[in-house]
């Protein structure tokens, strides 16, 4: 059994924003497909947190490409996995850099 995966307030807002966009522009089927993919990836992270590359050693942050447009950034704690953000790769990368520096 893997570690519990928890979303930060930032990642919860990211997920809501993504699903709202998908519903508004692509419909229920595409949104459900995205959420299914998200759940599967979270299960993989839960079972094998070290499977994805370490991209920020100081904060022990790992990167998982969820879709071509969205990347999950997370870190492992003793008792849980913390999803920091679900970052839309079409955004300004400075936003991600600022977020990482604040950790």
FISEDREN-864172 format. One record per atom (N, C-alpha, C, CB): chain; x, y negated, z negated. Coordinates in Angstrom, 2 decimals. Glycine has a CB too. Example, Ala and Ser with C-alpha at 12.3 -4.5 7.8 and 13.67 -1.06 7.14 Angstrom:
BEGIN
ch  px  py  pz
A  13.19  5.69  -7.80
A  12.30  4.50  -7.80
A  13.20  3.30  -7.80
A  11.31  4.47  -9.05
A  12.85  2.25  -7.08
A  13.67  1.06  -7.14
A  12.90  -0.03  -7.87
A  14.08  0.60  -5.72
END
This chain:
BEGIN
ch  px  py  pz
A  0.85  1.18  0.00
A  0.00  0.00  0.00
A  0.89  -1.24  0.00
A  -0.96  0.00  -1.23
A  0.54  -2.20  0.82
A  1.34  -3.41  0.97
A  1.00  -4.47  -0.04
A  1.16  -3.96  2.34
A  1.71  -5.57  0.07
A  1.45  -6.73  -0.78
A  0.25  -7.50  -0.27
A  2.69  -7.65  -0.84
A  -0.41  -8.20  -1.17
A  -1.55  -9.02  -0.79
A  -1.04  -10.22  0.02
A  -2.34  -9.49  -2.05
A  -1.79  -10.58  1.06
A  -1.47  -11.74  1.89
A  -2.41  -12.87  1.49
A  -1.60  -11.40  3.42
A  -1.83  -13.99  1.09
A  -2.63  -15.15  0.69
A  -2.34  -16.33  1.62
A  -2.33  -15.55  -0.78
A  -3.36  -17.11  1.86
A  -3.23  -18.29  2.70
A  -3.08  -19.53  1.83
A  -4.44  -18.44  3.65
A  -2.19  -20.41  2.21
A  -2.08  -21.70  1.54
A  -3.23  -22.58  2.03
A  -0.69  -22.38  1.80
A  -3.42  -23.71  1.40
A  -4.45  -24.65  1.85
A  -4.18  -25.09  3.28
A  -4.51  -25.88  0.91
A  -2.92  -25.26  3.61
A  -2.54  -25.67  4.98
A  -2.91  -24.58  5.97
A  -1.02  -25.98  5.06
A  -2.57  -23.34  5.67
A  -2.86  -22.26  6.62
A  -4.36  -21.99  6.73
A  -2.14  -20.98  6.20
A  -5.11  -22.19  5.64
A  -6.57  -22.06  5.71
A  -7.15  -23.11  6.65
A  -7.20  -22.20  4.29
A  -6.67  -24.34  6.53
A  -7.13  -25.42  7.41
A  -6.74  -25.13  8.86
A  -6.55  -26.79  6.95
A  -5.53  -24.61  9.06
A  -5.08  -24.25  10.41
A  -6.00  -23.20  11.02
A  -3.63  -23.73  10.37
A  -6.30  -22.17  10.25
A  -7.15  -21.09  10.73
A  -8.54  -21.60  11.09
A  -7.25  -19.97  9.67
A  -9.07  -22.45  10.24
A  -10.40  -23.02  10.51
A  -10.39  -23.87  11.79
A  -10.87  -23.87  9.31
A  -9.36  -24.66  11.94
A  -9.22  -25.51  13.13
A  -9.14  -24.67  14.40
A  -7.98  -26.41  13.00
A  -8.35  -23.60  14.36
A  -8.19  -22.72  15.51
A  -9.51  -22.03  15.85
A  -7.10  -21.68  15.25
A  -10.17  -21.48  14.86
A  -11.42  -20.76  15.13
A  -12.51  -21.72  15.60
A  -11.88  -20.01  13.88
A  -12.56  -22.93  15.05
A  -13.54  -23.92  15.54
A  -13.28  -24.24  17.01
A  -13.47  -25.22  14.70
A  -12.01  -24.42  17.35
A  -11.64  -24.72  18.74
A  -12.05  -23.56  19.66
A  -10.13  -25.00  18.85
A  -11.73  -22.35  19.26
A  -12.06  -21.19  20.08
A  -13.57  -21.04  20.26
A  -11.49  -19.93  19.46
A  -14.32  -21.23  19.20
A  -15.78  -21.13  19.29
A  -16.33  -22.20  20.23
A  -16.43  -21.28  17.90
A  -15.87  -23.43  20.07
A  -16.38  -24.55  20.86
A  -16.02  -24.44  22.34
A  -15.86  -25.85  20.31
A  -14.83  -23.91  22.63
A  -14.34  -23.92  24.00
A  -14.35  -22.57  24.72
A  -12.96  -24.44  24.01
A  -14.33  -21.48  23.95
A  -14.21  -20.16  24.57
A  -15.28  -19.17  24.14
A  -12.88  -19.59  24.27
A  -15.99  -19.46  23.06
A  -17.10  -18.60  22.65
A  -16.75  -17.60  21.56
A  -17.61  -17.86  23.82
A  -17.80  -16.93  21.10
A  -17.72  -16.00  19.98
A  -16.78  -14.83  20.26
A  -19.11  -15.48  19.64
A  -16.83  -14.26  21.44
A  -16.03  -13.08  21.76
A  -14.53  -13.38  21.63
A  -16.35  -12.58  23.17
A  -14.09  -14.50  22.17
A  -12.68  -14.87  22.09
A  -12.28  -15.16  20.65
A  -12.39  -16.09  22.99
A  -13.16  -15.83  19.91
A  -12.89  -16.13  18.50
A  -12.75  -14.84  17.69
A  -14.01  -17.02  17.91
A  -13.66  -13.90  17.91
A  -13.59  -12.63  17.19
A  -12.32  -11.85  17.55
A  -14.83  -11.78  17.51
A  -11.93  -11.90  18.81
A  -10.69  -11.23  19.24
A  -9.48  -11.84  18.53
A  -10.52  -11.34  20.78
A  -9.47  -13.16  18.41
A  -8.38  -13.84  17.70
A  -8.35  -13.41  16.23
A  -8.54  -15.37  17.82
A  -9.51  -13.42  15.58
A  -9.57  -13.06  14.16
A  -9.16  -11.60  13.93
A  -10.97  -13.30  13.61
A  -9.54  -10.72  14.85
A  -9.12  -9.32  14.75
A  -7.61  -9.22  14.86
A  -9.80  -8.47  15.85
A  -7.04  -9.94  15.80
A  -5.58  -9.96  15.96
A  -4.91  -10.50  14.70
A  -5.18  -10.82  17.19
A  -5.46  -11.58  14.15
A  -4.92  -12.18  12.92
A  -4.93  -11.17  11.78
A  -5.73  -13.44  12.53
A  -6.04  -10.46  11.61
A  -6.15  -9.47  10.54
A  -5.14  -8.33  10.72
A  -7.57  -8.91  10.48
A  -4.97  -7.87  11.96
A  -4.01  -6.79  12.23
A  -2.58  -7.23  11.91
A  -4.10  -6.34  13.69
A  -2.24  -8.44  12.31
A  -0.90  -8.96  12.05
A  -0.69  -9.13  10.54
A  -0.67  -10.30  12.79
A  -1.69  -9.62  9.84
A  -1.57  -9.76  8.37
A  -1.35  -8.40  7.72
A  -2.84  -10.43  7.79
A  -2.00  -7.36  8.24
A  -1.79  -6.02  7.70
A  -0.36  -5.54  7.95
A  -2.79  -5.03  8.31
A  0.16  -5.83  9.13
A  1.55  -5.47  9.44
A  2.51  -6.19  8.49
A  1.90  -5.80  10.91
A  2.27  -7.49  8.30
A  3.10  -8.29  7.40
A  3.00  -7.75  5.98
A  2.69  -9.77  7.43
A  1.81  -7.38  5.56
A  1.59  -6.84  4.22
A  2.38  -5.55  4.00
A  0.10  -6.58  4.00
A  2.34  -4.68  4.99
A  3.01  -3.38  4.88
A  4.52  -3.46  5.06
A  2.44  -2.43  5.90
A  4.97  -4.37  5.93
A  6.40  -4.49  6.25
A  6.79  -5.95  6.38
A  6.73  -3.73  7.55
A  6.89  -6.67  5.27
A  7.14  -8.12  5.33
A  8.44  -8.51  6.03
A  7.17  -8.66  3.95
A  9.42  -7.65  6.06
A  10.70  -7.98  6.67
A  10.78  -7.69  8.16
A  11.78  -7.25  5.98
A  9.67  -7.28  8.75
A  9.68  -6.87  10.15
A  9.92  -8.04  11.11
A  8.37  -6.20  10.49
A  9.50  -9.23  10.74
A  9.64  -10.40  11.62
A  10.89  -11.19  11.23
A  8.39  -11.30  11.54
A  11.44  -11.94  12.18
A  12.74  -12.61  11.93
A  12.68  -13.72  10.88
A  13.25  -13.20  13.22
A  13.75  -13.79  10.12
A  13.95  -14.85  9.14
A  14.45  -16.07  9.91
A  14.98  -14.42  8.01
A  13.70  -17.17  9.83
A  14.08  -18.35  10.62
A  14.54  -19.52  9.77
A  12.91  -18.78  11.48
A  14.30  -19.45  8.47
A  14.70  -20.53  7.57
A  15.17  -19.88  6.28
A  13.52  -21.54  7.32
A  16.47  -19.66  6.18
A  17.02  -18.91  5.05
A  16.76  -19.57  3.71
A  18.50  -18.73  5.24
A  16.88  -20.89  3.65
A  16.71  -21.58  2.38
A  15.33  -21.29  1.77
A  16.90  -23.10  2.58
A  14.31  -21.37  2.59
A  12.95  -21.13  2.09
A  12.48  -19.70  2.26
A  11.99  -22.03  2.77
A  13.37  -18.84  2.81
A  13.05  -17.43  3.07
A  11.79  -17.30  3.92
A  12.88  -16.67  1.75
A  11.73  -18.12  4.96
A  10.54  -18.17  5.80
A  10.74  -17.32  7.05
A  10.21  -19.62  6.20
A  9.72  -16.54  7.36
A  9.73  -15.68  8.54
A  8.71  -16.17  9.56
A  9.44  -14.22  8.14
A  8.94  -15.78  10.81
A  8.14  -16.25  11.93
A  7.54  -15.05  12.66
A  8.98  -17.11  12.89
A  6.22  -15.09  12.86
A  5.51  -14.05  13.59
A  4.68  -14.72  14.69
A  4.61  -13.20  12.64
A  4.95  -14.37  15.94
A  4.16  -14.92  17.03
A  2.84  -14.17  17.09
A  4.94  -14.83  18.39
A  1.78  -14.89  16.80
A  0.43  -14.31  16.76
A  -0.17  -14.26  18.16
A  -0.48  -15.13  15.82
A  -0.11  -15.36  18.87
A  -0.56  -15.47  20.26
A  0.46  -16.36  20.96
A  -2.05  -16.06  20.37
A  0.39  -16.49  22.26
A  1.33  -17.42  22.92
A  1.22  -18.86  22.41
A  1.10  -17.40  24.42
A  0.07  -19.22  21.85
A  -0.14  -20.58  21.37
A  0.01  -20.74  19.86
A  -1.49  -21.04  21.77
A  0.02  -19.65  19.11
A  0.00  -19.73  17.64
A  1.04  -18.84  17.00
A  -1.38  -19.37  17.11
A  1.74  -19.39  16.02
A  2.78  -18.67  15.30
A  2.49  -18.75  13.80
A  4.19  -19.25  15.62
A  2.62  -17.63  13.14
A  2.44  -17.57  11.69
A  3.81  -17.73  11.04
A  1.76  -16.23  11.24
A  3.91  -18.63  10.07
A  5.11  -18.79  9.26
A  4.74  -18.36  7.85
A  5.66  -20.28  9.30
A  5.52  -17.46  7.29
A  5.19  -16.91  5.97
A  6.46  -16.63  5.18
A  4.36  -15.62  6.12
A  6.26  -16.40  3.88
A  7.39  -15.98  3.04
A  6.90  -14.96  2.03
A  8.03  -17.20  2.32
A  7.83  -14.12  1.65
A  7.53  -13.04  0.71
A  7.89  -13.47  -0.70
A  8.29  -11.76  1.09
A  6.97  -13.22  -1.59
A  7.19  -13.41  -3.02
A  7.22  -12.01  -3.66
A  6.08  -14.33  -3.67
A  7.53  -11.97  -4.91
A  7.63  -10.70  -5.63
A  6.32  -9.90  -5.56
A  8.00  -10.95  -7.09
A  5.19  -10.61  -5.68
A  3.90  -9.93  -5.77
A  2.94  -10.19  -4.60
A  3.23  -10.34  -7.03
A  3.36  -11.02  -3.63
A  2.44  -11.38  -2.54
A  3.21  -11.91  -1.33
A  1.43  -12.43  -3.03
A  2.48  -12.04  -0.24
A  2.97  -12.69  0.97
A  2.19  -13.99  1.11
A  2.82  -11.77  2.25
A  2.89  -15.09  1.29
A  2.25  -16.40  1.40
A  2.34  -16.89  2.85
A  2.92  -17.42  0.43
A  1.17  -17.04  3.50
A  1.13  -17.61  4.84
A  1.18  -19.12  4.67
A  -0.15  -17.15  5.64
A  2.25  -19.73  5.13
A  2.47  -21.16  4.95
A  1.67  -21.97  5.95
A  3.95  -21.49  5.09
A  1.75  -21.57  7.22
A  1.02  -22.27  8.27
A  0.80  -21.34  9.45
A  1.77  -23.53  8.71
A  -0.24  -21.63  10.21
A  -0.47  -21.00  11.50
A  -0.30  -22.15  12.48
A  -1.91  -20.28  11.61
A  0.87  -22.23  13.08
A  1.27  -23.41  13.84
A  0.96  -23.26  15.32
A  2.75  -23.69  13.66
A  0.27  -24.25  15.86
A  -0.02  -24.29  17.28
A  1.23  -24.78  18.00
A  -1.26  -25.21  17.58
A  1.78  -23.94  18.86
A  3.05  -24.27  19.52
A  2.94  -25.45  20.48
A  3.55  -23.06  20.26
A  1.73  -25.91  20.75
A  1.56  -27.06  21.65
A  1.66  -28.39  20.89
A  0.20  -26.97  22.36
A  1.80  -28.32  19.56
A  1.94  -29.52  18.75
A  3.39  -30.03  18.81
A  1.54  -29.24  17.28
A  3.56  -31.22  18.33
A  4.89  -31.80  18.22
A  5.70  -30.97  17.21
A  4.82  -33.32  17.79
A  6.85  -30.43  17.60
A  7.64  -29.60  16.69
A  8.16  -30.36  15.46
A  8.82  -29.00  17.43
A  8.18  -31.68  15.53
A  8.59  -32.47  14.37
A  7.65  -32.24  13.19
A  8.64  -33.97  14.72
A  6.39  -31.96  13.48
A  5.42  -31.69  12.43
A  5.81  -30.42  11.65
A  3.99  -31.53  13.03
A  6.27  -29.42  12.37
A  6.71  -28.19  11.73
A  7.99  -28.42  10.93
A  6.94  -27.09  12.78
A  8.92  -29.17  11.49
A  10.16  -29.47  10.79
A  9.90  -30.19  9.47
A  11.08  -30.31  11.67
A  8.97  -31.14  9.50
A  8.62  -31.87  8.28
A  8.03  -30.92  7.24
A  7.63  -33.00  8.60
A  7.16  -30.04  7.67
A  6.54  -29.09  6.76
A  7.60  -28.18  6.11
A  5.50  -28.25  7.52
A  8.54  -27.71  6.91
A  9.59  -26.84  6.39
A  10.50  -27.55  5.40
A  10.42  -26.28  7.53
A  10.78  -28.82  5.65
A  11.63  -29.59  4.74
A  10.94  -29.82  3.39
A  12.00  -30.93  5.36
A  9.61  -29.89  3.40
A  8.86  -30.14  2.18
A  8.74  -28.90  1.28
A  7.48  -30.65  2.53
A  9.15  -27.75  1.79
A  9.02  -26.52  1.00
A  10.14  -26.36  0.01
A  8.97  -25.31  1.90
END
